[in-house]
Amino acid sequence: QVQLVESGGGLVQAGGSLKLACAASGSIFSIDVMAWYRQAPGKQREVVATITSGGSTNYLDSVKGRFTISRDIAKNTVYLQMNNLKPEDTAVYLCNAYRELKNYWGQGTQVTVSS
């Protein structure tokens, strides 16, 4: 089992920045991919950014150049630095870990961007 706890959400004005953190615990060895997803009201959940065990990253087109996913292996934590936030970034952001063909989810953290 993998436990994930997100933090760092909040309310910010358009153009502002937030940094989300996802602390992993439990059976964290052999996690293949960690990712940030988001889900806005009435919309499907979408993957925002991923980072593999080898450190490769990938991003949703609409956040490229604004968001950065990173990790601190010693702290078992993955981060999402979000800059130049836009109202359309408003959503619940969820941390995900993919390990041995199973998905694990955090509880989510709300990000609200005001115009």
C-alpha positions as CSV (number, residue, x, y, z in Angstrom):
1,Q,0.0,0.0,0.0
2,V,1.0,3.6,-0.7
3,Q,-0.3,6.5,1.2
4,L,-0.3,10.0,-0.3
5,V,-0.9,13.3,1.4
6,E,-1.1,16.6,-0.6
7,S,-0.6,20.1,0.7
8,G,-0.2,23.6,-0.6
9,G,-3.4,24.4,-2.2
10,G,-5.2,27.7,-1.7
11,L,-6.7,30.8,-3.2
12,V,-4.5,32.9,-5.5
13,Q,-5.0,35.7,-8.0
14,A,-4.4,35.2,-11.7
15,G,-0.7,35.5,-12.5
16,G,0.2,34.2,-9.0
17,S,2.1,31.0,-8.0
18,L,1.5,28.1,-5.7
19,K,3.6,25.0,-4.9
20,L,1.9,21.8,-4.1
21,A,3.5,18.9,-2.2
22,C,2.7,15.2,-2.1
23,A,4.3,13.2,0.7
24,A,4.4,9.5,0.0
25,S,4.6,6.7,2.6
26,G,4.2,3.0,2.9
27,S,5.4,0.8,0.1
28,I,7.1,3.5,-1.9
29,F,9.8,1.4,-3.4
30,S,9.2,0.4,-7.0
31,I,6.7,3.2,-7.6
32,D,6.9,3.5,-11.4
33,V,5.3,6.9,-12.0
34,M,4.0,9.7,-9.8
35,A,1.6,12.3,-11.2
36,W,-0.5,15.3,-10.5
37,Y,-4.1,15.2,-11.8
38,R,-6.8,17.8,-11.5
39,Q,-10.6,17.8,-11.6
40,A,-12.7,20.8,-12.1
41,P,-16.5,20.8,-11.4
42,G,-18.4,19.2,-14.2
43,K,-15.2,18.2,-16.0
44,Q,-13.3,14.9,-16.4
45,R,-10.2,14.3,-14.4
46,E,-7.0,15.1,-16.4
47,V,-3.4,14.4,-15.9
48,V,-1.4,17.6,-15.4
49,A,2.2,16.3,-15.0
50,T,4.0,13.1,-14.5
51,I,7.5,12.0,-13.3
52,T,8.9,8.6,-13.8
53,S,11.2,6.6,-11.5
54,G,14.0,7.6,-13.9
55,G,13.1,11.3,-13.6
56,S,11.5,11.8,-17.0
57,T,8.7,14.4,-16.9
58,N,5.7,15.1,-19.1
59,Y,3.1,17.8,-19.0
60,L,-0.4,18.7,-20.1
61,D,-0.1,21.1,-23.1
62,S,-2.0,23.9,-21.4
63,V,0.5,24.0,-18.4
64,K,3.8,23.6,-20.3
65,G,6.1,26.4,-19.5
66,R,4.1,27.3,-16.4
67,F,4.1,24.2,-14.2
68,T,7.1,22.1,-13.1
69,I,7.0,18.7,-11.4
70,S,9.9,17.7,-9.3
71,R,10.8,15.3,-6.5
72,D,12.9,15.0,-3.4
73,I,13.8,11.4,-3.1
74,A,15.1,11.8,0.5
75,K,11.8,13.2,1.6
76,N,9.7,10.9,-0.5
77,T,7.9,14.0,-1.8
78,V,6.8,15.1,-5.2
79,Y,6.1,18.8,-5.9
80,L,4.2,20.8,-8.4
81,Q,5.3,24.4,-8.9
82,M,2.6,26.3,-10.6
83,N,3.4,29.8,-11.9
84,N,1.4,32.3,-13.9
85,L,-1.8,30.7,-12.7
86,K,-5.0,31.2,-14.7
87,P,-8.6,31.0,-13.6
88,E,-9.0,27.9,-15.8
89,D,-6.4,26.1,-13.5
90,T,-9.0,26.1,-10.7
91,A,-9.6,22.5,-9.7
92,V,-9.0,19.9,-7.0
93,Y,-5.5,18.7,-7.6
94,L,-4.8,15.0,-6.7
95,C,-1.5,13.2,-6.3
96,N,-1.3,9.8,-7.9
97,A,1.3,7.0,-7.6
98,Y,1.4,4.0,-10.0
99,R,3.0,1.0,-8.6
100,E,2.8,-2.7,-9.6
101,L,-0.2,-2.1,-11.8
102,K,-2.1,-0.3,-9.1
103,N,-3.1,3.3,-8.8
104,Y,-3.0,5.1,-5.4
105,W,-4.6,8.5,-4.8
106,G,-4.3,11.3,-2.3
107,Q,-7.3,13.1,-0.9
108,G,-6.8,16.2,-3.1
109,T,-6.1,19.8,-2.4
110,Q,-8.2,22.7,-3.8
111,V,-6.6,25.3,-6.0
112,T,-8.7,28.4,-6.7
113,V,-7.5,31.1,-9.1
114,S,-9.4,34.4,-9.1
115,S,-9.5,36.7,-12.1
